Amino acid sequence: MVHVRPEQVVEIAIDGLQRSTRYPGGLALRFARVVRYRDDKTADEADTLETVRALAI
């Protein structure tokens, strides 16, 4: 597990999500890649794990 400080928002593109028992969040991002750094957003405006889980439904 990697712990980071919420300082910069990064937009990530993915090809899909899959359930995973390997990661604590329970999901794996398929073919994740950085699209851009979002200097126009604060860390408080970033999506949460719950938001990503909702995409998996």
PyMOL Python script that loads the backbone (N, CA, C, O; Angstrom):
from pymol import cmd

cmd.read_pdbstr("""\
ATOM      1  N   MET A   1       0.850  -1.167   0.000  1.00  0.00           N
ATOM      2  CA  MET A   1       0.000   0.000   0.000  1.00  0.00           C
ATOM      3  C   MET A   1       0.894   1.228   0.000  1.00  0.00           C
ATOM      4  O   MET A   1       1.929   1.262   0.666  1.00  0.00           O
ATOM      5  N   VAL A   2       0.482   2.222  -0.750  1.00  0.00           N
ATOM      6  CA  VAL A   2       1.220   3.476  -0.832  1.00  0.00           C
ATOM      7  C   VAL A   2       0.360   4.574  -0.226  1.00  0.00           C
ATOM      8  O   VAL A   2      -0.790   4.762  -0.623  1.00  0.00           O
ATOM      9  N   HIS A   3       0.914   5.291   0.725  1.00  0.00           N
ATOM     10  CA  HIS A   3       0.210   6.427   1.319  1.00  0.00           C
ATOM     11  C   HIS A   3       0.814   7.699   0.745  1.00  0.00           C
ATOM     12  O   HIS A   3       2.035   7.851   0.705  1.00  0.00           O
ATOM     13  N   VAL A   4      -0.036   8.605   0.305  1.00  0.00           N
ATOM     14  CA  VAL A   4       0.425   9.878  -0.264  1.00  0.00           C
ATOM     15  C   VAL A   4      -0.305  11.028   0.416  1.00  0.00           C
ATOM     16  O   VAL A   4      -1.395  10.856   0.960  1.00  0.00           O
ATOM     17  N   ARG A   5       0.310  12.190   0.376  1.00  0.00           N
ATOM     18  CA  ARG A   5      -0.342  13.405   0.874  1.00  0.00           C
ATOM     19  C   ARG A   5      -1.206  13.970  -0.248  1.00  0.00           C
ATOM     20  O   ARG A   5      -0.762  14.026  -1.394  1.00  0.00           O
ATOM     21  N   PRO A   6      -2.429  14.389   0.060  1.00  0.00           N
ATOM     22  CA  PRO A   6      -3.316  14.945  -0.976  1.00  0.00           C
ATOM     23  C   PRO A   6      -2.924  16.369  -1.356  1.00  0.00           C
ATOM     24  O   PRO A   6      -3.482  17.334  -0.833  1.00  0.00           O
ATOM     25  N   GLU A   7      -1.959  16.495  -2.272  1.00  0.00           N
ATOM     26  CA  GLU A   7      -1.478  17.812  -2.650  1.00  0.00           C
ATOM     27  C   GLU A   7      -1.782  18.184  -4.093  1.00  0.00           C
ATOM     28  O   GLU A   7      -1.982  19.358  -4.402  1.00  0.00           O
ATOM     29  N   GLN A   8      -1.818  17.194  -4.980  1.00  0.00           N
ATOM     30  CA  GLN A   8      -2.026  17.502  -6.394  1.00  0.00           C
ATOM     31  C   GLN A   8      -3.025  16.508  -6.981  1.00  0.00           C
ATOM     32  O   GLN A   8      -2.981  15.314  -6.686  1.00  0.00           O
ATOM     33  N   VAL A   9      -3.922  17.021  -7.812  1.00  0.00           N
ATOM     34  CA  VAL A   9      -4.918  16.174  -8.461  1.00  0.00           C
ATOM     35  C   VAL A   9      -4.384  15.763  -9.829  1.00  0.00           C
ATOM     36  O   VAL A   9      -3.901  16.592 -10.601  1.00  0.00           O
ATOM     37  N   VAL A  10      -4.481  14.468 -10.110  1.00  0.00           N
ATOM     38  CA  VAL A  10      -4.024  13.924 -11.386  1.00  0.00           C
ATOM     39  C   VAL A  10      -5.210  13.235 -12.056  1.00  0.00           C
ATOM     40  O   VAL A  10      -5.885  12.415 -11.434  1.00  0.00           O
ATOM     41  N   GLU A  11      -5.462  13.564 -13.311  1.00  0.00           N
ATOM     42  CA  GLU A  11      -6.533  12.922 -14.072  1.00  0.00           C
ATOM     43  C   GLU A  11      -5.979  11.628 -14.669  1.00  0.00           C
ATOM     44  O   GLU A  11      -4.959  11.637 -15.358  1.00  0.00           O
ATOM     45  N   ILE A  12      -6.660  10.528 -14.397  1.00  0.00           N
ATOM     46  CA  ILE A  12      -6.220   9.206 -14.833  1.00  0.00           C
ATOM     47  C   ILE A  12      -7.233   8.636 -15.820  1.00  0.00           C
ATOM     48  O   ILE A  12      -8.437   8.672 -15.564  1.00  0.00           O
ATOM     49  N   ALA A  13      -6.760   8.117 -16.931  1.00  0.00           N
ATOM     50  CA  ALA A  13      -7.622   7.408 -17.884  1.00  0.00           C
ATOM     51  C   ALA A  13      -7.436   5.914 -17.639  1.00  0.00           C
ATOM     52  O   ALA A  13      -6.337   5.457 -17.325  1.00  0.00           O
ATOM     53  N   ILE A  14      -8.511   5.169 -17.785  1.00  0.00           N
ATOM     54  CA  ILE A  14      -8.443   3.709 -17.616  1.00  0.00           C
ATOM     55  C   ILE A  14      -9.216   3.035 -18.739  1.00  0.00           C
ATOM     56  O   ILE A  14     -10.112   3.628 -19.340  1.00  0.00           O
ATOM     57  N   ASP A  15      -8.857   1.793 -19.008  1.00  0.00           N
ATOM     58  CA  ASP A  15      -9.609   1.018 -19.992  1.00  0.00           C
ATOM     59  C   ASP A  15     -10.714   0.207 -19.334  1.00  0.00           C
ATOM     60  O   ASP A  15     -11.570  -0.354 -20.018  1.00  0.00           O
ATOM     61  N   GLY A  16     -10.697   0.144 -18.022  1.00  0.00           N
ATOM     62  CA  GLY A  16     -11.742  -0.578 -17.324  1.00  0.00           C
ATOM     63  C   GLY A  16     -11.395  -0.772 -15.864  1.00  0.00           C
ATOM     64  O   GLY A  16     -10.285  -0.476 -15.421  1.00  0.00           O
ATOM     65  N   LEU A  17     -12.371  -1.277 -15.127  1.00  0.00           N
ATOM     66  CA  LEU A  17     -12.209  -1.609 -13.721  1.00  0.00           C
ATOM     67  C   LEU A  17     -12.478  -3.087 -13.549  1.00  0.00           C
ATOM     68  O   LEU A  17     -13.294  -3.672 -14.261  1.00  0.00           O
ATOM     69  N   GLN A  18     -11.777  -3.691 -12.589  1.00  0.00           N
ATOM     70  CA  GLN A  18     -12.125  -5.067 -12.256  1.00  0.00           C
ATOM     71  C   GLN A  18     -11.988  -5.248 -10.758  1.00  0.00           C
ATOM     72  O   GLN A  18     -11.140  -4.631 -10.114  1.00  0.00           O
ATOM     73  N   ARG A  19     -12.822  -6.091 -10.226  1.00  0.00           N
ATOM     74  CA  ARG A  19     -12.746  -6.384  -8.798  1.00  0.00           C
ATOM     75  C   ARG A  19     -11.443  -7.116  -8.527  1.00  0.00           C
ATOM     76  O   ARG A  19     -10.988  -7.926  -9.334  1.00  0.00           O
ATOM     77  N   SER A  20     -10.851  -6.817  -7.376  1.00  0.00           N
ATOM     78  CA  SER A  20      -9.569  -7.421  -7.045  1.00  0.00           C
ATOM     79  C   SER A  20      -9.475  -7.651  -5.542  1.00  0.00           C
ATOM     80  O   SER A  20      -9.820  -6.779  -4.745  1.00  0.00           O
ATOM     81  N   THR A  21      -9.013  -8.815  -5.174  1.00  0.00           N
ATOM     82  CA  THR A  21      -8.754  -9.091  -3.756  1.00  0.00           C
ATOM     83  C   THR A  21      -7.314  -8.719  -3.405  1.00  0.00           C
ATOM     84  O   THR A  21      -6.923  -8.765  -2.239  1.00  0.00           O
ATOM     85  N   ARG A  22      -6.551  -8.360  -4.387  1.00  0.00           N
ATOM     86  CA  ARG A  22      -5.139  -8.011  -4.188  1.00  0.00           C
ATOM     87  C   ARG A  22      -4.956  -6.624  -3.577  1.00  0.00           C
ATOM     88  O   ARG A  22      -3.981  -6.389  -2.864  1.00  0.00           O
ATOM     89  N   TYR A  23      -5.884  -5.700  -3.847  1.00  0.00           N
ATOM     90  CA  TYR A  23      -5.760  -4.323  -3.398  1.00  0.00           C
ATOM     91  C   TYR A  23      -6.777  -4.021  -2.306  1.00  0.00           C
ATOM     92  O   TYR A  23      -7.912  -4.494  -2.369  1.00  0.00           O
ATOM     93  N   PRO A  24      -6.378  -3.235  -1.303  1.00  0.00           N
ATOM     94  CA  PRO A  24      -7.286  -2.933  -0.187  1.00  0.00           C
ATOM     95  C   PRO A  24      -8.598  -2.281  -0.614  1.00  0.00           C
ATOM     96  O   PRO A  24      -9.628  -2.489   0.028  1.00  0.00           O
ATOM     97  N   GLY A  25      -8.571  -1.494  -1.690  1.00  0.00           N
ATOM     98  CA  GLY A  25      -9.788  -0.837  -2.172  1.00  0.00           C
ATOM     99  C   GLY A  25     -10.752  -1.779  -2.867  1.00  0.00           C
ATOM    100  O   GLY A  25     -11.909  -1.427  -3.095  1.00  0.00           O
ATOM    101  N   GLY A  26     -10.286  -2.978  -3.205  1.00  0.00           N
ATOM    102  CA  GLY A  26     -11.147  -3.973  -3.828  1.00  0.00           C
ATOM    103  C   GLY A  26     -11.302  -3.835  -5.332  1.00  0.00           C
ATOM    104  O   GLY A  26     -12.072  -4.575  -5.945  1.00  0.00           O
ATOM    105  N   LEU A  27     -10.572  -2.886  -5.943  1.00  0.00           N
ATOM    106  CA  LEU A  27     -10.662  -2.667  -7.386  1.00  0.00           C
ATOM    107  C   LEU A  27      -9.277  -2.523  -7.987  1.00  0.00           C
ATOM    108  O   LEU A  27      -8.339  -2.082  -7.322  1.00  0.00           O
ATOM    109  N   ALA A  28      -9.160  -2.895  -9.239  1.00  0.00           N
ATOM    110  CA  ALA A  28      -7.937  -2.662 -10.007  1.00  0.00           C
ATOM    111  C   ALA A  28      -8.306  -1.809 -11.215  1.00  0.00           C
ATOM    112  O   ALA A  28      -9.305  -2.068 -11.886  1.00  0.00           O
ATOM    113  N   LEU A  29      -7.495  -0.794 -11.485  1.00  0.00           N
ATOM    114  CA  LEU A  29      -7.680   0.049 -12.662  1.00  0.00           C
ATOM    115  C   LEU A  29      -6.921  -0.602 -13.808  1.00  0.00           C
ATOM    116  O   LEU A  29      -5.712  -0.808 -13.713  1.00  0.00           O
ATOM    117  N   ARG A  30      -7.615  -0.924 -14.882  1.00  0.00           N
ATOM    118  CA  ARG A  30      -6.996  -1.604 -16.015  1.00  0.00           C
ATOM    119  C   ARG A  30      -6.335  -0.593 -16.948  1.00  0.00           C
ATOM    120  O   ARG A  30      -6.979   0.342 -17.424  1.00  0.00           O
ATOM    121  N   PHE A  31      -5.054  -0.790 -17.199  1.00  0.00           N
ATOM    122  CA  PHE A  31      -4.271   0.051 -18.103  1.00  0.00           C
ATOM    123  C   PHE A  31      -4.397   1.537 -17.759  1.00  0.00           C
ATOM    124  O   PHE A  31      -4.704   2.363 -18.619  1.00  0.00           O
ATOM    125  N   ALA A  32      -4.152   1.862 -16.482  1.00  0.00           N
ATOM    126  CA  ALA A  32      -4.237   3.246 -16.008  1.00  0.00           C
ATOM    127  C   ALA A  32      -3.074   4.068 -16.547  1.00  0.00           C
ATOM    128  O   ALA A  32      -1.942   3.590 -16.626  1.00  0.00           O
ATOM    129  N   ARG A  33      -3.370   5.320 -16.919  1.00  0.00           N
ATOM    130  CA  ARG A  33      -2.332   6.216 -17.405  1.00  0.00           C
ATOM    131  C   ARG A  33      -2.707   7.660 -17.065  1.00  0.00           C
ATOM    132  O   ARG A  33      -3.883   8.022 -17.024  1.00  0.00           O
ATOM    133  N   VAL A  34      -1.692   8.463 -16.827  1.00  0.00           N
ATOM    134  CA  VAL A  34      -1.899   9.871 -16.485  1.00  0.00           C
ATOM    135  C   VAL A  34      -2.295  10.636 -17.740  1.00  0.00           C
ATOM    136  O   VAL A  34      -1.615  10.563 -18.764  1.00  0.00           O
ATOM    137  N   VAL A  35      -3.397  11.369 -17.654  1.00  0.00           N
ATOM    138  CA  VAL A  35      -3.861  12.211 -18.755  1.00  0.00           C
ATOM    139  C   VAL A  35      -3.295  13.620 -18.587  1.00  0.00           C
ATOM    140  O   VAL A  35      -2.726  14.189 -19.519  1.00  0.00           O
ATOM    141  N   ARG A  36      -3.458  14.172 -17.386  1.00  0.00           N
ATOM    142  CA  ARG A  36      -2.940  15.512 -17.121  1.00  0.00           C
ATOM    143  C   ARG A  36      -2.970  15.790 -15.624  1.00  0.00           C
ATOM    144  O   ARG A  36      -3.669  15.123 -14.860  1.00  0.00           O
ATOM    145  N   TYR A  37      -2.206  16.774 -15.235  1.00  0.00           N
ATOM    146  CA  TYR A  37      -2.219  17.273 -13.870  1.00  0.00           C
ATOM    147  C   TYR A  37      -3.271  18.369 -13.798  1.00  0.00           C
ATOM    148  O   TYR A  37      -3.309  19.255 -14.651  1.00  0.00           O
ATOM    149  N   ARG A  38      -4.124  18.311 -12.783  1.00  0.00           N
ATOM    150  CA  ARG A  38      -5.253  19.228 -12.674  1.00  0.00           C
ATOM    151  C   ARG A  38      -4.961  20.320 -11.653  1.00  0.00           C
ATOM    152  O   ARG A  38      -5.399  20.242 -10.505  1.00  0.00           O
ATOM    153  N   ASP A  39      -4.233  21.316 -12.071  1.00  0.00           N
ATOM    154  CA  ASP A  39      -3.928  22.445 -11.194  1.00  0.00           C
ATOM    155  C   ASP A  39      -5.158  23.292 -10.901  1.00  0.00           C
ATOM    156  O   ASP A  39      -5.148  24.126  -9.996  1.00  0.00           O
ATOM    157  N   ASP A  40      -6.234  23.068 -11.687  1.00  0.00           N
ATOM    158  CA  ASP A  40      -7.472  23.822 -11.477  1.00  0.00           C
ATOM    159  C   ASP A  40      -8.351  23.208 -10.394  1.00  0.00           C
ATOM    160  O   ASP A  40      -9.393  23.771 -10.057  1.00  0.00           O
ATOM    161  N   LYS A  41      -7.951  22.063  -9.843  1.00  0.00           N
ATOM    162  CA  LYS A  41      -8.738  21.394  -8.804  1.00  0.00           C
ATOM    163  C   LYS A  41      -7.906  21.231  -7.539  1.00  0.00           C
ATOM    164  O   LYS A  41      -6.684  21.087  -7.587  1.00  0.00           O
ATOM    165  N   THR A  42      -8.597  21.257  -6.417  1.00  0.00           N
ATOM    166  CA  THR A  42      -7.929  20.997  -5.141  1.00  0.00           C
ATOM    167  C   THR A  42      -8.104  19.526  -4.786  1.00  0.00           C
ATOM    168  O   THR A  42      -8.924  18.827  -5.382  1.00  0.00           O
ATOM    169  N   ALA A  43      -7.335  19.068  -3.823  1.00  0.00           N
ATOM    170  CA  ALA A  43      -7.442  17.677  -3.389  1.00  0.00           C
ATOM    171  C   ALA A  43      -8.849  17.372  -2.864  1.00  0.00           C
ATOM    172  O   ALA A  43      -9.324  16.244  -2.996  1.00  0.00           O
ATOM    173  N   ASP A  44      -9.509  18.356  -2.277  1.00  0.00           N
ATOM    174  CA  ASP A  44     -10.876  18.157  -1.781  1.00  0.00           C
ATOM    175  C   ASP A  44     -11.877  17.917  -2.903  1.00  0.00           C
ATOM    176  O   ASP A  44     -12.954  17.373  -2.660  1.00  0.00           O
ATOM    177  N   GLU A  45     -11.541  18.314  -4.130  1.00  0.00           N
ATOM    178  CA  GLU A  45     -12.432  18.137  -5.281  1.00  0.00           C
ATOM    179  C   GLU A  45     -12.171  16.829  -6.038  1.00  0.00           C
ATOM    180  O   GLU A  45     -12.902  16.499  -6.972  1.00  0.00           O
ATOM    181  N   ALA A  46     -11.155  16.098  -5.647  1.00  0.00           N
ATOM    182  CA  ALA A  46     -10.816  14.848  -6.335  1.00  0.00           C
ATOM    183  C   ALA A  46     -11.847  13.774  -6.032  1.00  0.00           C
ATOM    184  O   ALA A  46     -12.472  13.790  -4.972  1.00  0.00           O
ATOM    185  N   ASP A  47     -12.028  12.842  -6.959  1.00  0.00           N
ATOM    186  CA  ASP A  47     -12.933  11.720  -6.735  1.00  0.00           C
ATOM    187  C   ASP A  47     -12.403  10.834  -5.620  1.00  0.00           C
ATOM    188  O   ASP A  47     -11.197  10.749  -5.387  1.00  0.00           O
ATOM    189  N   THR A  48     -13.317  10.188  -4.948  1.00  0.00           N
ATOM    190  CA  THR A  48     -12.975   9.278  -3.856  1.00  0.00           C
ATOM    191  C   THR A  48     -13.091   7.834  -4.331  1.00  0.00           C
ATOM    192  O   THR A  48     -13.586   7.564  -5.425  1.00  0.00           O
ATOM    193  N   LEU A  49     -12.637   6.933  -3.511  1.00  0.00           N
ATOM    194  CA  LEU A  49     -12.770   5.508  -3.822  1.00  0.00           C
ATOM    195  C   LEU A  49     -14.246   5.127  -3.989  1.00  0.00           C
ATOM    196  O   LEU A  49     -14.591   4.288  -4.821  1.00  0.00           O
ATOM    197  N   GLU A  50     -15.097   5.752  -3.194  1.00  0.00           N
ATOM    198  CA  GLU A  50     -16.534   5.462  -3.323  1.00  0.00           C
ATOM    199  C   GLU A  50     -17.058   5.856  -4.697  1.00  0.00           C
ATOM    200  O   GLU A  50     -17.894   5.152  -5.263  1.00  0.00           O
ATOM    201  N   THR A  51     -16.580   6.967  -5.239  1.00  0.00           N
ATOM    202  CA  THR A  51     -16.984   7.398  -6.569  1.00  0.00           C
ATOM    203  C   THR A  51     -16.528   6.378  -7.636  1.00  0.00           C
ATOM    204  O   THR A  51     -17.279   6.042  -8.552  1.00  0.00           O
ATOM    205  N   VAL A  52     -15.313   5.909  -7.496  1.00  0.00           N
ATOM    206  CA  VAL A  52     -14.799   4.919  -8.435  1.00  0.00           C
ATOM    207  C   VAL A  52     -15.564   3.606  -8.307  1.00  0.00           C
ATOM    208  O   VAL A  52     -15.863   2.963  -9.313  1.00  0.00           O
ATOM    209  N   ARG A  53     -15.877   3.210  -7.094  1.00  0.00           N
ATOM    210  CA  ARG A  53     -16.674   1.984  -6.889  1.00  0.00           C
ATOM    211  C   ARG A  53     -18.024   2.092  -7.586  1.00  0.00           C
ATOM    212  O   ARG A  53     -18.510   1.108  -8.143  1.00  0.00           O
ATOM    213  N   ALA A  54     -18.637   3.273  -7.562  1.00  0.00           N
ATOM    214  CA  ALA A  54     -19.934   3.476  -8.199  1.00  0.00           C
ATOM    215  C   ALA A  54     -19.831   3.263  -9.714  1.00  0.00           C
ATOM    216  O   ALA A  54     -20.801   2.841 -10.342  1.00  0.00           O
ATOM    217  N   LEU A  55     -18.677   3.547 -10.298  1.00  0.00           N
ATOM    218  CA  LEU A  55     -18.470   3.312 -11.730  1.00  0.00           C
ATOM    219  C   LEU A  55     -18.417   1.826 -12.047  1.00  0.00           C
ATOM    220  O   LEU A  55     -18.727   1.423 -13.168  1.00  0.00           O
ATOM    221  N   ALA A  56     -18.034   1.016 -11.089  1.00  0.00           N
ATOM    222  CA  ALA A  56     -17.863  -0.413 -11.301  1.00  0.00           C
ATOM    223  C   ALA A  56     -19.193  -1.166 -11.337  1.00  0.00           C
ATOM    224  O   ALA A  56     -19.238  -2.326 -11.746  1.00  0.00           O
ATOM    225  N   ILE A  57     -20.260  -0.520 -10.916  1.00  0.00           N
ATOM    226  CA  ILE A  57     -21.569  -1.206 -10.866  1.00  0.00           C
ATOM    227  C   ILE A  57     -22.139  -1.378 -12.250  1.00  0.00           C
ATOM    228  O   ILE A  57     -23.228  -1.931 -12.405  1.00  0.00           O
TER     229      ILE A  57
END
""", "prot")
cmd.dss("prot")
cmd.show_as("cartoon", "prot")
cmd.util.cbc("prot")
cmd.orient("prot")
